[in-house]
């Protein structure tokens, strides 16, 4: 894949060499993401951050990533605050806003919408989630997290054993993660969900065609045994026809420390793309897991910054220029320990 000047719309664009290149750039940006150093390599550049669905981590981390590279961010955070509410088409919006931006990140509730937008854009577009379809940057940061967590136990992405738990039908993060895992060898996936929320057949077929060992079950305890990673996702209630339909599945697959201790290997890592639903009738990851050192959800969220920095650096062609404007941070970073 040629990153420079191109859109990132789907995990299908990536092969293993592309992922390795992205991760290498991310490794080199760790000091900047953690504010040990600063760079102004994108000084003067403008990100158009267009989010037509609610978002916390993805929207803010894309913006923070661009700021950390020295760029400026302009945002739209809902359809009602844009001319789409007046009937303007995505194509017209793309033509106009790409004249104001050097790169655009877009989230939209309709499957395929970001692709349509990108076709009319005059600058690169990154897909930050289109309906229940895909979420490529989430899959990349998830895989980066998995690799880092596995390395603590001298394991690699090849021969990964992972349990995917929850709403696998509508979870776009899961869809993109499954696609990216199909690039690796000897992967075993336990797909744990209610029958009605099973992984879509096209993605299941992609996994099977890759040679992955796929097991589908509704039994949480059975599915999380003998795995390296447990990846939990919430019920995507916004994709259901009504809240009552979503409520039927809420809380069916909840993980707590006692279930973890009884069924998991000692070093099994717990991940979640967030937000997790902490309401009492859902509680998919119990608060008693906070003390578990294998709970990686906040390390995972932190990795979103460095991965998205790497995406910007590669798409805008500055990955070799990061150090040119590097200098020390001149403020106090973090809390006193």
C-alpha positions in Angstrom: 0.0 0.0 0.0 1.2 3.5 -0.9 0.2 5.5 2.2 1.3 9.0 0.9 -1.6 11.0 -0.3 -4.1 8.2 -0.2 -7.3 7.4 1.7 -7.5 4.8 4.5 -11.1 3.4 4.3 -10.8 -0.3 5.0 -8.6 -2.9 6.5 -8.8 -4.7 3.2 -6.2 -2.1 1.9 -3.5 -3.5 4.2 -1.1 -6.5 4.0 1.3 -7.6 6.7 4.1 -5.4 5.3 1.9 -2.3 5.5 1.0 -3.1 9.1 4.7 -3.6 10.0 5.5 -0.3 8.4 2.8 1.5 10.4 3.8 -0.1 13.6 7.5 0.8 13.1 6.5 4.5 12.6 4.3 4.2 15.7 7.2 2.9 17.7 9.3 5.9 16.6 6.5 8.3 17.7 6.1 6.9 21.2 8.3 9.6 22.8 6.1 12.3 21.1 2.8 10.6 22.1 3.9 10.4 25.7 5.1 14.0 25.6 8.8 13.3 26.3 9.5 15.3 23.1 7.5 17.6 20.8 7.5 18.0 17.0 6.0 20.6 14.7 6.3 18.5 11.5 2.7 19.3 10.6 2.8 23.0 11.5 0.3 24.8 9.3 -1.6 21.7 8.3 -5.3 21.4 9.0 -7.3 18.3 10.0 -11.1 18.3 9.2 -12.5 16.1 12.0 -16.0 15.3 10.9 -18.0 13.2 13.4 -21.7 12.6 12.6 -22.1 10.0 15.4 -21.2 10.3 19.1 -17.6 9.7 19.9 -15.2 10.3 22.8 -11.9 8.3 22.3 -11.8 8.2 18.5 -12.7 11.9 17.9 -10.4 13.3 20.6 -7.5 10.9 19.9 -7.5 11.8 16.2 -7.5 15.5 17.1 -4.9 15.0 19.8 -2.7 13.0 17.4 -2.8 15.7 14.8 -2.0 18.4 17.5 0.9 16.4 18.8 2.4 16.5 15.3 2.0 20.2 15.2 -1.2 20.5 13.2 -4.5 22.3 13.7 -7.9 20.7 14.0 -11.3 21.9 12.9 -14.4 19.9 14.0 -18.0 19.1 13.1 -19.6 17.0 15.8 -23.1 16.3 14.6 -25.2 16.4 11.5 -27.3 19.2 12.9 -24.4 21.6 13.0 -23.6 21.1 9.3 -25.3 21.8 6.1 -26.2 18.1 5.7 -29.1 19.1 7.9 -30.2 21.4 5.1 -30.1 18.7 2.5 -26.5 19.1 1.2 -25.1 15.9 -0.2 -22.0 14.1 1.1 -20.4 14.7 -2.3 -20.9 18.5 -2.1 -19.8 18.5 1.6 -16.6 16.6 0.6 -15.9 19.0 -2.3 -16.2 22.1 0.0 -14.5 20.8 3.2 -11.6 19.3 1.3 -10.8 22.8 0.2 -10.4 23.8 3.8 -8.4 20.8 5.0 -5.2 18.9 4.3 -6.7 15.6 5.5 -10.2 14.6 6.7 -11.2 12.1 9.4 -14.9 11.1 9.1 -17.4 9.0 11.1 -20.9 8.5 9.8 -23.8 6.2 10.8 -24.4 4.8 7.3 -22.4 1.8 5.9 -20.3 2.9 2.9 -20.8 6.6 3.6 -17.2 7.4 4.1 -16.3 5.7 0.9 -18.8 7.9 -1.0 -17.5 11.0 0.7 -13.9 10.1 -0.1 -14.8 9.7 -3.8 -15.6 13.4 -3.9 -12.8 14.6 -1.7 -9.8 16.4 -2.9 -7.6 15.4 0.1 -7.0 12.1 1.9 -9.9 10.7 4.0 -9.5 8.3 7.0 -12.5 6.2 7.9 -13.3 6.6 11.7 -16.3 4.3 11.5 -19.1 3.9 9.0 -22.2 2.4 10.5 -21.7 -1.2 11.4 -19.3 -1.7 8.5 -15.7 -1.0 9.5 -13.4 0.9 11.9 -9.9 0.5 10.5 -8.0 2.7 12.9 -9.5 0.8 15.8 -8.4 -2.5 14.4 -4.9 -1.2 13.9 -4.6 0.1 17.4 -6.1 -3.2 18.7 -3.6 -5.2 16.8 -0.7 -3.0 18.0 -2.0 -3.5 21.6 -2.2 -7.3 21.2 1.3 -7.4 19.8 2.7 -5.4 22.7 0.8 -7.4 25.3 1.8 -10.7 23.8 5.4 -9.7 23.6 5.5 -9.6 27.5 5.1 -13.4 27.4 7.3 -13.9 24.3 4.4 -14.6 22.0 3.6 -13.3 18.6 0.6 -12.5 16.4 1.0 -15.8 14.6 -0.6 -18.5 16.6 -2.7 -16.0 18.5 -5.6 -17.4 20.5 -8.4 -14.8 21.0 -12.0 -14.8 22.2 -14.3 -12.2 20.8 -17.3 -11.6 23.1 -20.5 -9.7 22.7 -22.3 -8.1 19.7 -20.4 -9.5 16.8 -23.1 -8.7 14.3 -23.1 -4.9 14.6 -19.7 -4.3 16.2 -17.6 -2.6 13.5 -14.4 -2.8 15.6 -14.8 -6.5 15.6 -15.4 -6.7 11.9 -12.2 -4.8 11.1 -10.2 -6.8 13.7 -11.3 -10.1 12.2 -10.2 -8.9 8.8 -6.8 -7.9 10.0 -6.4 -11.2 11.9 -7.0 -13.1 8.7 -3.5 -12.0 7.6 -1.8 -14.0 10.3 -1.0 -17.8 10.6 -2.4 -20.4 13.0 -4.9 -17.9 14.6 -7.6 -19.4 16.7 -10.8 -17.4 17.3 -13.6 -18.2 19.8 -16.6 -16.2 18.7 -18.9 -15.8 21.7 -22.3 -14.2 21.1 -26.0 -14.9 21.2 -27.2 -16.6 18.0 -28.9 -13.4 16.8 -25.6 -11.4 17.2 -23.2 -13.8 15.4 -20.4 -12.5 13.1 -21.7 -11.7 9.6 -21.2 -14.5 7.1 -18.9 -12.6 4.8 -16.4 -11.9 7.6 -16.7 -15.4 8.9 -15.9 -16.8 5.4 -12.9 -14.5 5.2 -11.6 -16.0 8.4 -12.2 -19.5 7.3 -10.6 -18.9 3.9 -7.5 -17.6 5.7 -7.1 -20.9 7.5 -8.0 -19.6 10.9 -9.5 -22.0 13.4 -12.9 -20.5 14.2 -15.2 -21.8 17.0 -18.7 -20.3 17.6 -20.3 -20.6 20.9 -22.8 -18.9 23.3 -21.0 -20.2 26.4 -18.7 -17.5 27.9 -16.9 -19.7 30.3 -16.1 -22.3 27.6 -15.0 -19.6 25.1 -12.6 -17.7 27.3 -10.6 -20.7 28.5 -7.2 -21.3 26.8 -6.9 -18.0 25.0 -4.3 -15.2 25.1 -6.8 -12.3 24.6 -10.4 -11.7 25.6 -11.8 -8.9 23.5 -15.2 -7.8 24.8 -17.6 -5.4 22.9 -20.8 -3.8 24.0 -24.3 -4.4 22.5 -24.5 -1.8 19.7 -27.9 -0.5 20.7 -27.8 2.3 18.1 -27.9 -0.3 15.3 -31.1 -2.0 16.5 -34.6 -1.0 15.4 -35.5 -0.1 18.9 -34.0 -0.1 22.4 -36.2 -2.9 23.5 -34.6 -5.3 21.0 -31.2 -4.3 22.2 -32.2 -4.8 25.8 -32.8 -8.5 25.2 -29.0 -9.0 25.0 -27.8 -6.6 27.5 -25.9 -8.3 30.4 -25.9 -11.8 28.8 -22.1 -12.0 28.5 -20.6 -10.2 31.5 -17.1 -10.8 32.7 -16.0 -10.4 36.3 -13.0 -11.4 38.3 -14.5 -14.6 39.6 -15.4 -15.8 36.1 -11.9 -14.8 34.9 -10.1 -16.6 37.8 -12.2 -19.8 37.3 -11.7 -20.0 33.5 -8.8 -18.1 32.2 -5.0 -18.7 32.1 -3.1 -16.4 34.4 -1.8 -14.1 31.7 -4.9 -13.8 29.6 -5.3 -10.1 28.5 -8.6 -8.4 28.7 -9.4 -5.8 26.0 -12.4 -3.7 25.0 -12.7 -1.0 22.2 -14.7 1.2 24.6 -17.0 2.6 25.6 -17.9 -0.2 27.8 -21.5 -0.2 29.1 -21.2 0.1 32.9 -24.9 0.3 33.6 -26.0 -2.3 36.1 -28.1 -4.2 33.6 -25.1 -4.6 31.2 -21.8 -4.3 33.1 -20.0 -6.2 30.4 -16.7 -5.7 32.3 -17.2 -5.6 36.0 -15.4 -2.9 38.1 -13.8 -5.7 40.2 -11.4 -6.2 37.2 -9.7 -2.8 37.8 -7.2 -4.5 40.1 -6.4 -7.2 37.5 -3.0 -6.2 35.8 -4.1 -8.0 32.7 -6.9 -5.5 32.1 -5.4 -3.6 29.1 -8.4 -1.4 28.1 -6.7 1.9 29.1 -3.3 0.9 27.6 -5.3 0.0 24.5 -6.9 3.5 24.5 -3.5 5.1 24.9 -2.2 3.2 21.9 -4.9 4.9 19.8 -2.9 8.2 19.9 0.4 6.8 18.6 -1.3 4.7 15.9 -3.3 7.6 14.7 -0.2 9.8 14.7 1.5 7.2 12.6 -1.4 7.1 10.1 -1.2 10.9 9.7 2.6 10.9 9.3 2.4 8.2 6.6 -0.6 9.6 4.7 0.9 13.1 4.7 4.4 11.8 3.9 6.3 13.2 6.9 7.4 10.0 8.6 11.0 10.7 7.8 10.9 14.3 9.0 9.5 13.9 12.5 12.9 14.6 14.2 13.6 17.7 12.1 11.6 19.9 14.4 12.0 17.8 17.6 12.7 19.6 20.8 12.2 18.9 24.6 8.9 19.5 26.3 9.0 22.6 28.5 6.1 21.9 30.8 5.4 19.5 33.7 3.9 16.3 32.2 1.5 14.2 34.4 1.0 14.1 38.1 3.7 13.8 40.8 4.0 10.2 41.8 
